[in-house]
Amino acid sequence: MAVSCILPLPAAHSAAASPKNVVLVDKNGSSFIPLRVLNELSGTSTSWDASLKRIDISQGNVSLTLFAGQDGAYVNENPVHLAALPFSDSGTVYVPLAAVSDALKLKLQWDKETASVRFTDAQGKSFRLPVLTGALIRPESSAAASSRQTFKVGGRSFTVQIVTVPLLHPKVRLDVVLAGGSVGKVEELRSIAKRSHAIAAVNGTFFNAYTSGSYKAPYGYIAAGGKLLKNSPGDRRAVFAYDSNHLAELVPGGNFMPRFQAGEFEGGLQAGPRLVTDGKVSLNVAAEGFRDPKILTGGGARSALGLTRDHKLLLVTSGGATIPQLAQIMKQAGAWQAMNLDGGASSGLYFNGGYLTTPGRLISNAIVVKSQ
């Protein structure tokens, strides 16, 4: 049983959004990329003449000319036939991936786990794009939806709150926000969400909630806006990390910092344990550095996040679940990847101006979802 609420985006902000950079795979199986991303490759330049519908791409001694809506193209002035036609949509020009990668000698690596493609040029420069299958997400479509669902795990029924966010929506923006704007402070989740102009928010990392001092230290890596807000060297717990295109993934703690320093991630937040890997329940709390065996047996209020195969973010809260039960809940909810967040009295979920799950205390940090 599920009860849903869909949140439309404010019309007043419609002009501010720009489409995410993605590999679009259409209903015919043809793949396209935005023309602008090719400028990230070494020595590559592009141009678009809207009046002629002409696309020019050059790299070294290679030139490629295409025309939107036409199957004729030229590589170094030699005519070639395109199996998929370039097109323009909402101000973004899309070019067929096969034709471009062949002409520019790009190496493509498709990653099933993150539903992404890594592009590497002849000089070794590389970047990744998420894969969007089907059709482009329209700006006027829903930015987020909430639902109340019931799942059965081992003879028990759990009623959970879920906020579903299409990460590749052109108006959706993720952020990780510190309480009070600095490490060690605490704040109400609703206050964090409102001052961030968020449409949804969930509590984040574990923190020292029980100290009598005013400084409530958070545990784990926290990053936002390309800056490391909280370091945690040697911490092995799972990290939720995302880049500027909202290609998100769950990363082992030991792998996060080198990739963050290499510019692969814009933001991230560490909690754990990991619950689901590639659609299967996956629990290894010892490998993540959890020492208390009660992490698996203790029940209580829980918060978690999941990623679907089609780049949707699931923000979930549940009452009375153990970690293994939470893992089963996340799998049933459709998560391809999932991890646990801070729970107990910290567990809270905000949506559309109010609480779906009300935290029992002030919290240290939060993952927030904004719309432009």
N, C-alpha and C positions, 0 to 999 in steps of 0.2 A: 504494500500500500504506500502511495506517495502523494503528498500534497505539495504543489509547486507555486512559486511566485516568481515572475519574471520582471527584471528591472530594465526599462528602456533607458537609453542614453538621453541626456538633456539636449534638446535641439539647438540651444543657444551656443553650444560648443562645437557644432558640426564642422565648421571650417578649419578647426585647429588640427584635426587628425590627419595623419598620413599613413598609407598602408605599410605593414611590416614587410621587410624583405624576406621572401619565401621562395622555395621551389614549388611552383604550382603544377600539380599533376591533374590534368582534366579528365573528363569521363571517358575519353578515348585512349587514355594512357600516355598522352603526349606531355612532356615536361617543359616548363617555361620559367625564366627568371627575369626580374626587373633589370632593365638596361643599366640603371644607375650602379648596380653592384659591380659591374665589370670595371668600373673606375678604381676599384680596390686592388686590381691586379697590377703587377709590375709593368710600367710602361704602356698601359692601355688607356685609350681615350675613346669617348663615345659622343655622338651628337644625334639629335632628333629634330627633323624639319616637319612640323605639324602640317604645314600647307601642302607639302609633297608626300607626306606620310613616309618619309625616307629616314632610315636608320643607318648610321655609319659607325663602324667599330674598327679601330686600328690598333695594332700592336707590332712594333718592329717593322718587319717587311711584309706583314700580313694586313690586308684590308678586307673587310666584309661589309657589303651593302645589302640591306633588306628593305622591304616595303610592307607596312602594316596592311594585313588583309590579302597579301599576294604571296603566291608560292614560288615566284621567281626571285633569285638572289644572285649576288656576284661575290666570288672570292678572288681577290687580285684581278678583277675585271673579267674573270672567267665565269660564265653562267652556271648556276647550280640550281637544283630543284629542292624545295623545302617540303618535308612531309607534314610539318605543322606550321601554321601561319602566325607571324607576329601580330600583336594587337595592342591597342591602348585602352586603358580603363581607369577612369577617375584621375587622369593626369599622370598615370604611371604607364610606361611602355614596357611590354613583356616580349622577350625574344625566345625562340625555341632553343632549349638547352643543348640538344644534340648537335645542331648546326654550329652553335657558338663554340662548344667544347671541342668539336672536330677542327674548326678553323684555327683556334687559339692553342690547341694541344694541351687542354686542361685535363688534369687527373681528377676523377670523381670517385669519392669513397662514400657509399651509402651506408648509413648506420641504422640498423633496425631498432636498437634499444632506445635511441633518442629521436627516431624518425627525422633524420637530418641528412644533409649531404655536405661533405667537406670538399672544397675546391682547392686544388694546388696548381700553381702555374709553373712554367719551366724554370723560374728562378727560385722556386721553393716557397714562395709566399702563399699562405693559405688562409681560408676563412670558412665558416660553416653557415648553412642556412637551414631552417626548419622546413619540412615537407608538408605542404597543405594539399590534401587530396579532395577533388570534387570541383569546388567553385570558390572564388574569392568571397571573403566575408564582407557583407555590405555594412557600411558605417551606421545605417539606421537600424540594424538588427540589435538584439538584446546584448548588453554588456555583461550581464550576470543574471543568474537565476537561483532562487533558493527552493529547497524541497525538504520535506520531512518524510523520511523513509524508515521502514522497518525491515530488519534483516534477521534471519534465523541462523544461529551458530550453536552447534552442539546441543540442540534441544531448547536453547534459550532464545528469546526474541529481544532485539535491541532496537529501540527507536532513536534515530540519529538525525541531526540537522546537517544539511549539505548545502554549500554555496558552490555553484559551478561557474567557472570563468573561462571563456574562450581566449586563450593567451594571444592568439594571432589576430584578434579583433583589432581593427585600426585605431580604435579609441581607448583601448585598455592599456593601462600602465601599472607596472608593479613597483613596489618600493618596500624597503625594510626600514622601520622607523624606531628610534630609541625613545623611551619614555623621557619626557622633559628635555629632549634634544641632546642628551649626553649619557655616557656610560655610567651605570650605578644608580640612576634615578628610577623611580616608579611612577606610574600614572594609570588612570582608568583607561581601559581599552576603548571605550566610547569616546573619551577625550582625545586619544591618539588618532582615532579614525576621523573625528570631526575637524581637528586642526590640520589634518592631512588632506581634507576634502575627499575622503575615501567613500566608495560605495560599498566596500566590504573590508573586513579585517578579522584576523585571527591572532591569538596570542602566539608568541614565538619560542625563544630558547628557555632552557632552565636558568634559574638564577637563585641567589641566596636570599630567599624570602623571609627567613626566620631570624636573621641577625637583628640585634637591637640597635645597631648603628644605622645612620642615614644612608650609607653607601650599600646598595644591594647589588653585589657583583653578579653580572650575567656570566654564563659558562658557554664557551664555544666561540667559533668565528661569527662575526657579524660584519656584513659589508653592504654598502649602498652607494649608488651613484659613481661606481668605479673606485670608491675609497674604502679602505679597511677601517672599520669603526672599532672593532674589538679583535685582537689577535688571540690565538689559542694554539701555539706550536705543540705538536705531538699529539693533539687530540684526534682520536680515530673515529669518532662518531660521524654519522651521515650528515652531509651538508646539502641543503636545497640551494641550488645556484642557477642563475639565469643571465643571459646576455642582453644586448640592446634590442634584439629582435624577439625577445621573450622565448628563445629556445632554452627550455629549462630542463634540468636533470638532477638526479641525486648522485652525489660524489662522495667517495670515501674521504674521511677527514684528512688522511695523509696525502691525498692527491689535490686537495683544494688550493692550497697556497701557491704551488708552482704554476698552476693554470690561471689563477687570479693575477699573479704577477706578470704573466705573459699576455694579459689583456683579454682573456677568453670570457671572463664573467664581469657583469656590471654590478651584480649584487648577490648576496647569499646569506644563509642563516643555518647554524648547526644545532641539531638536537638529537634525533635518533631515539631508539634504534630503527633501522630500516625494517619495513614491514612486508613490502611486496617488491619483487624483482622480476621484470619481464612477465608480468601477469600471474606469478606464482608467489605464494606465501614464502617469505625468506627472512628468517630470524637467526642472527648469530650475535648475541649480545656480548659474548666474551671477546669476539674479534673487534668489536667497536669500543671496548674498554670499560663496559659496565661491570662492576664488581659485585653488586648485590643481587643474589639469585632471585630475590623477591620482585625484581623488575618484570619477571614473566608471570608470577603467580598472584601478585597483588591486583585487586580490582579498584576502580575509581573513575572519576570523571576524566575523559580523555579528549585530546585534540590531535588531529593528524592532517596531513596534506597528501594528496595523490596527484599523479599526472596520468592522463589517458593517452592512448596511442595517437589520438588526433589533437594533441596539444591543448587539452582542457585542464585547468587546475581545479582540483576538488579540495575545498576547505571543509573539514568534518569535525563535529563534536559528538561525543557519546557519553552516556552515564553508565557506571558500573561495570565496565569492560576490563578484562585483563589485556595485556599486550598481545598474546596470541589470538584472543577473540577480536581485538581491534584489527589485526592483520587480516582475519577472515572477512570482517566488515568492509575493509577497504577494497579487498579483492572483489567482493560481491557488488560494491558500489561502482566498479568499472575501472579501478586504478590499474595501470600497467606498471607504474612505480609508485611507492608510497613510503612515508616515514612518520614516526611519532613526533609530536611536539610536546612542550611542557603540559602537564595535566593537573589534576587535583583542583585546588581552588583557583589556579591560574586559567583553567580552561574557559575560553570565551569566544563567541562568534558574533560578529556585528554585521548587519546587512540593512541597507536602505533606511538608515536613520535610527535604528534601534537594535536591541539584542535578540538574537535567536537563542543564544546561550549566554547567561549572565555570569561573568567571573565572580568569584568570592573574595577577590583581593585585587589590589593594584598590581600591575604587571611591569616587566622590565623592557619589553620590546614587542613589536608586532609586524606581521606581514600585512601590507595594505594593498588594496586594489583601487585604482583611480580611473576616472574616465576624462578624456579631453573634450 
